[in-house]
Amino acid sequence: MGCFPCFGSGGKGEAKKGGGGGRKDGGSADRRVARVGSVKQLDRNGLQGNREFLVEVLMLSLLHHDNLVNLIGYCADGDQRLLVYEFMPLGSLEDHLHDIPPDKEPLDWNTRMKIAAGAAKGLEFLHDKANPPVIYRDFKSSNILLGEGYHPKLSDFGLAKLGPVGDKTHVSTRVMGTYGYCAPEYAMTGQLTVKSDVYSFGVVFLELITGRKAIDNTKPLGEQNLVAWARPLFKDRRKFPKMADPLLAGRFPMRGLYQALAVAAMCLQEQAATRPFIGDVVTALSYLASQTYDPNAPVQHSRSNASTPRARNRVGGNFDQRRLHSPTHQQSPDLRKEGTTTSKYEAEVSRTNSGSGSGRRSGLDSMDVTGSQMGSPAHAGRKKESSRSTDRQRAVAEAKTWGENSRERKWPNARGSFDSTNE
């Protein structure tokens, strides 16, 4: 087999920007491709190299979306395996988050949210619009490549698997991926679902928010694993400002930080069933990405903002009841679907505020909130935890509701459409 361009269209390899020298064998057929592409050479000694090469060629030849990298060509000659992607001039997301040189500007808050929303849209296409669905299986910051304007595209599909179809709930496969990003149920049982990708997305989103690595052996023992470090902090919203990347230097919206951490916490639920689907994540993050923050605004001060009543209301992302009854909200998909003037988000807030209802809900709305017993002396010790859960729920519900309203206004044909141009 020779080298071929992929017209119309992880490995454990090395990617380099193509020069003007054409093919390594001295041929000239790919000279034009090499000048505009990034060449990835797979490890010829890798046990999975050939399989990953074939999977990646097939996947990227069949799947096309604005947030998936384009495969320009490939080469299989002897034991040589080369892939030629479109060139992504800004490198990987990992390059802009970790070990940044002093003379390099860190990503601002707005850019981080836009990258997260774009990467989530790439996953949404694989999960919801590809047929059969595709499980990415290796979602991590080094596999998110950035183009002009920090436009994100998913790359490295060597570990991708076709998802379950019909009555099947999962696919069973050998555990592969990257330590620190793998969902716990997949690591323990080998059972893979789209929710496994959602967990990995949560890790990357947490990297974007905190600036920390998924695994960092230079940190103290209890902080080396990003998720393990974050879990106890998720329970105390007063510590949320301390979770923000220090390189942001306080230049972020406090409510946006709260909502972003709430989304990350939901994606990182230990039980796969309680994690949201990626479509819900896209809705929430599209809203967060649309909320432009002025980096020249006054710097957030974590102590005062976390302690005053006004700041608590701002951080909590409480609903404005006037918004819930606004004409825009009355046209939301949830209201039309349920045929009532009260959305499920408003009902949830009303049920929480009135102290009625209990149990666990799925998706982005799922937070354990104790109901009618919250005020009883026997449950006084759990009242503070319930309040924190309610605040997280409200923050996420608000982001999701207004994200859906925004999507309804901007992309009226997006729902149910398989046309990626609507993205």
C-alpha positions in Angstrom: 0.0 0.0 0.0 1.3 3.4 -0.8 0.4 7.0 0.2 -2.9 8.5 -0.7 -4.8 11.7 -0.2 -8.2 11.5 1.5 -10.3 13.6 -0.8 -13.5 14.9 0.9 -12.5 14.2 3.9 -4.0 7.4 19.0 -2.6 6.4 18.4 0.7 6.5 20.1 2.4 8.6 17.4 4.2 11.8 16.8 2.7 14.7 14.9 4.7 17.2 13.0 4.0 20.1 10.6 4.5 19.0 7.1 7.3 20.8 5.2 7.9 21.1 1.5 9.8 17.9 1.0 6.8 15.7 0.0 6.9 12.1 0.9 9.7 10.5 2.9 10.3 8.1 0.1 11.2 11.0 -2.2 8.0 10.9 -4.2 6.1 14.0 -5.1 2.4 12.9 -5.1 1.8 14.3 -1.6 4.0 17.4 -1.9 0.9 19.7 -1.9 -0.6 17.9 1.0 2.5 17.9 3.1 2.8 21.7 2.9 -0.6 22.3 4.4 -0.9 19.3 6.8 0.3 18.0 10.1 2.0 14.6 9.7 1.5 12.0 12.4 3.8 9.0 12.4 2.5 6.0 14.4 4.8 3.9 16.5 5.8 1.1 14.2 6.6 -1.1 17.2 3.2 -0.5 18.9 1.0 -3.6 19.3 -2.1 -1.6 18.5 -0.4 0.6 15.8 -2.0 -1.1 12.7 -5.4 -1.4 14.2 -5.4 2.2 15.4 -4.2 3.3 12.0 -7.1 1.6 10.3 -9.7 2.8 12.8 -8.5 6.4 12.5 -8.5 6.3 8.6 -12.0 4.8 8.6 -13.5 7.1 11.2 -12.1 10.3 9.8 -13.0 9.3 6.3 -16.7 8.8 7.2 -17.2 11.5 10.0 -17.2 15.1 9.1 -18.0 17.9 11.5 -16.6 21.4 12.3 -15.2 20.2 15.6 -13.5 17.1 14.2 -10.1 17.3 12.6 -9.9 16.7 8.8 -7.8 13.8 7.5 -6.1 14.9 4.3 -4.2 11.8 3.5 -2.5 8.7 4.8 0.5 6.4 4.0 0.9 2.7 4.7 4.1 1.4 3.2 5.8 -1.6 4.8 5.9 -0.9 8.5 5.5 2.8 8.0 2.2 4.3 9.1 1.6 8.0 8.5 -1.5 10.2 8.8 -1.8 13.7 7.4 -4.2 16.0 9.1 -5.1 19.6 8.4 -2.6 21.8 10.1 -3.8 23.2 13.4 -1.6 26.3 14.0 -2.2 26.7 17.7 -1.3 23.2 18.7 -3.1 21.3 21.4 -5.2 22.5 24.3 -2.6 20.9 26.7 0.0 23.3 25.3 -2.0 26.3 26.4 -2.9 25.0 29.9 0.1 23.4 31.4 3.8 24.3 31.8 3.2 27.7 30.1 6.4 29.7 29.6 6.4 33.1 31.5 6.3 35.1 28.3 3.1 33.4 27.0 -0.3 34.7 27.8 -2.7 32.2 29.5 -6.1 31.5 28.0 -8.7 34.0 29.2 -12.1 32.8 30.7 -14.1 33.5 27.5 -11.7 31.5 25.4 -11.8 28.6 27.8 -15.6 28.4 27.7 -15.6 28.6 23.9 -13.1 25.8 23.7 -15.1 23.6 26.1 -18.4 24.3 24.2 -16.8 23.4 20.8 -15.1 20.2 22.1 -18.5 19.2 23.6 -20.2 19.7 20.2 -17.6 17.4 18.6 -18.5 14.7 21.2 -22.2 15.4 20.7 -21.8 14.7 16.9 -20.1 11.4 17.7 -22.7 10.3 20.3 -26.0 11.6 18.9 -25.6 12.2 15.1 -23.2 9.5 13.9 -25.0 6.3 13.1 -24.1 4.0 14.8 -22.9 6.2 17.6 -19.2 6.5 18.2 -17.5 6.4 21.6 -14.3 8.4 21.4 -12.6 6.7 24.4 -9.5 8.9 24.5 -10.9 12.4 25.3 -8.1 14.4 26.8 -6.5 17.9 26.5 -3.7 16.7 24.3 -6.2 15.4 21.7 -8.0 18.7 21.4 -6.3 20.7 18.6 -6.8 24.4 18.2 -7.1 26.3 14.9 -7.4 30.0 14.2 -9.3 31.8 16.9 -8.8 28.9 19.3 -11.4 26.8 17.4 -11.2 23.3 18.9 -11.2 20.1 16.9 -11.0 16.5 18.3 -8.1 14.4 16.9 -6.6 10.9 17.3 -9.5 8.5 16.7 -7.3 5.4 17.0 -9.1 4.1 20.2 -12.7 5.0 19.0 -15.3 2.3 19.3 -18.8 2.0 17.8 -21.3 2.4 20.6 -24.1 0.1 21.6 -27.2 -0.2 19.4 -30.6 -1.6 19.8 -31.3 -2.9 23.3 -27.6 -3.0 24.3 -26.6 -0.5 27.0 -22.8 -0.8 26.6 -20.0 -2.4 24.7 -17.4 -4.6 26.4 -13.8 -4.0 25.4 -10.3 -4.1 26.8 -9.6 -1.1 29.0 -7.6 1.5 27.1 -7.2 5.2 27.3 -5.2 7.5 29.4 -4.9 7.3 33.2 -6.6 10.2 34.9 -9.3 10.5 32.2 -10.9 7.1 32.3 -14.4 6.7 33.8 -14.3 4.5 37.0 -16.9 2.0 35.7 -14.9 1.5 32.5 -11.6 1.1 34.3 -13.1 -1.5 36.6 -15.3 -3.5 34.3 -14.4 -2.7 30.7 -18.0 -1.7 30.0 -18.0 1.3 27.7 -20.9 3.7 27.2 -21.2 7.3 25.9 -21.3 8.3 29.6 -17.7 7.2 29.8 -16.8 10.0 27.3 -18.8 12.4 29.4 -16.7 11.6 32.4 -13.5 12.2 30.4 -15.0 15.5 29.2 -15.6 16.5 32.8 -11.9 16.0 33.5 -10.8 18.2 30.6 -13.4 20.8 31.6 -12.0 20.8 35.1 -8.5 21.3 33.6 -9.8 24.3 31.7 -11.3 25.8 34.9 -8.4 25.0 37.3 -5.4 25.0 35.1 -4.3 21.7 36.8 -3.2 18.5 35.1 -5.4 15.4 35.3 -2.4 13.7 36.9 0.4 15.7 38.4 3.0 13.8 40.4 4.7 17.1 41.4 1.7 17.9 43.6 1.3 16.8 47.2 0.1 13.2 47.6 -3.6 14.1 48.0 -3.6 16.5 45.1 -2.0 14.5 42.4 -5.2 13.2 40.9 -7.3 16.2 39.7 -10.7 14.6 40.3 -9.8 13.3 43.8 -8.6 16.8 44.7 -11.8 18.4 43.4 -14.4 16.1 44.9 -14.3 17.5 48.4 -14.1 21.1 47.1 -17.3 20.6 45.1 -19.1 20.2 48.5 -18.2 23.7 49.7 -19.1 26.6 47.4 -17.0 29.0 49.5 -14.0 27.2 48.1 -15.0 27.5 44.5 -13.1 30.8 43.8 -9.9 29.0 45.0 -10.4 26.3 42.4 -10.0 28.8 39.5 -6.8 28.8 37.6 -4.4 31.2 39.4 -3.2 32.3 36.0 -6.6 33.9 35.5 -5.7 36.3 38.4 -9.4 36.6 39.4 -10.5 37.7 35.9 -13.6 35.6 35.6 -17.3 36.0 36.3 -18.1 34.5 39.7 -21.5 33.2 38.6 -19.9 31.7 35.5 -17.3 30.0 37.6 -20.0 28.5 39.8 -22.0 27.2 36.8 -19.0 25.8 35.1 -17.9 23.9 38.2 -21.5 22.6 38.6 -21.4 21.2 35.1 -18.0 19.7 35.7 -19.2 18.1 38.9 -22.2 16.5 37.1 -20.0 15.1 34.4 -17.7 13.6 37.1 -20.4 11.7 39.0 -19.2 8.3 40.0 -22.3 6.6 38.8 -22.6 6.7 35.0 -26.4 6.9 35.1 -26.4 10.2 37.0 -24.1 11.9 34.5 -25.8 14.1 31.9 -25.8 13.3 28.2 -23.4 15.3 26.2 -26.3 17.2 24.4 -27.3 18.7 27.8 -23.7 19.7 28.4 -23.5 21.4 25.0 -26.7 23.4 25.9 -25.3 24.6 29.2 -21.8 25.4 27.8 -23.2 27.2 24.8 -24.9 29.5 27.2 -21.7 30.0 29.3 -19.7 30.6 26.1 -22.1 33.3 25.0 -21.7 35.3 28.2 -18.8 37.5 27.3 -16.7 38.6 30.3 -14.7 41.8 30.2 -11.2 40.8 31.3 -10.6 44.5 32.2 -13.5 44.3 34.7 -12.6 44.6 38.5 -10.8 41.5 39.7 -12.9 39.1 41.7 -11.9 38.9 45.4 -12.7 35.4 46.6 -13.1 36.2 50.4 -15.5 39.1 50.1 -17.4 37.6 47.2 -17.9 34.3 48.9 -19.0 35.7 52.2 -21.5 38.5 51.6 -25.2 37.8 51.0 -25.1 39.6 47.7 -22.2 37.6 46.5 -23.8 34.3 47.7 -26.9 35.1 45.5 -24.6 36.0 42.6 -22.5 32.8 43.0 -25.5 30.6 43.5 -26.9 31.6 40.1 -30.5 31.9 41.5 -33.4 32.1 39.1 -35.0 35.4 38.3 -38.7 34.5 38.5 -39.5 37.3 36.0 -37.2 35.6 33.5 -39.1 32.3 34.0 -42.4 34.0 32.9 -40.9 36.1 30.1 -42.1 35.6 26.5 -38.7 34.1 25.6 -39.0 31.5 28.3 -42.6 30.7 27.4 -41.3 29.6 24.0 -38.7 27.3 25.4 -38.6 23.7 24.1 -39.5 22.4 27.6 -42.7 24.4 27.8 -43.8 23.4 24.3 -43.0 19.8 25.0 -44.9 19.5 28.2 -47.8 21.8 27.1 -47.8 23.8 30.3 -46.8 27.3 31.4 -44.4 26.0 34.0 -41.1 24.4 32.8 -39.5 21.5 34.6 -36.7 23.8 35.7 -39.2 26.2 37.4 -41.1 23.3 38.9 -37.8 22.0 40.3 -36.9 25.3 41.8 -40.4 25.7 43.2 -40.3 22.2 44.7 -36.9 22.9 46.2 -37.9 26.3 47.6 -41.2 24.9 49.1 -39.4 22.0 50.7 -41.3 19.3 48.9 -40.1 16.4 46.8 -37.0 14.2 47.2 -35.0 11.7 45.4 -32.3 11.6 42.6 -33.0 13.0 39.2 -31.0 12.2 36.1 -29.2 14.6 33.7 -28.0 18.1 34.5 -30.9 18.5 36.9 -29.8 15.6 39.1 -28.6 16.7 42.5 -29.5 15.1 45.8 -31.7 17.5 47.5 -33.5 16.6 50.8 -37.1 17.6 50.6 -39.8 17.9 53.3 -37.5 16.9 56.1 -35.0 19.6 55.6 -36.3 21.7 58.5 -36.6 18.9 61.0 -34.1 18.7 63.9 -33.2 15.2 63.0 -31.9 16.5 59.7 -30.3 19.7 60.8 -26.8 18.4 60.3 -27.7 17.8 56.6 -29.3 21.2 56.0 -26.1 22.9 54.9 -25.2 20.2 52.5 -28.7 20.3 51.0 -28.4 24.0 50.5 -25.2 23.6 48.6 -26.8 21.0 46.4 -29.8 23.3 45.8 -27.4 26.1 44.8 -25.5 23.8 42.4 -28.8 22.6 40.9 -30.1 26.1 40.4 -26.8 27.3 38.7 -26.9 24.4 36.2 -30.6 24.6 35.6 -30.3 28.3 34.8 -27.4 27.8 32.4 -29.3 25.0 30.7 -32.6 26.9 30.4 -31.1 30.0 29.0 -28.8 27.9 26.8 -31.9 26.3 25.3 -33.5 29.6 24.8 -30.4 30.9 23.0 -30.3 27.8 20.9 -34.0 28.2 20.0 -33.4 31.7 18.8 -30.1 31.1 16.9 -30.5 27.6 15.6 -34.2 26.8 15.0 -33.4 23.8 12.8 -30.7 22.3 15.0 -32.9 19.9 17.0 -33.3 16.6 15.4 -31.2 17.5 12.4 -28.2 15.5 11.2 -26.9 18.4 9.2 -23.6 19.5 10.9 -23.9 22.9 9.4 -26.5 23.7 12.0 -23.9 23.4 14.7 
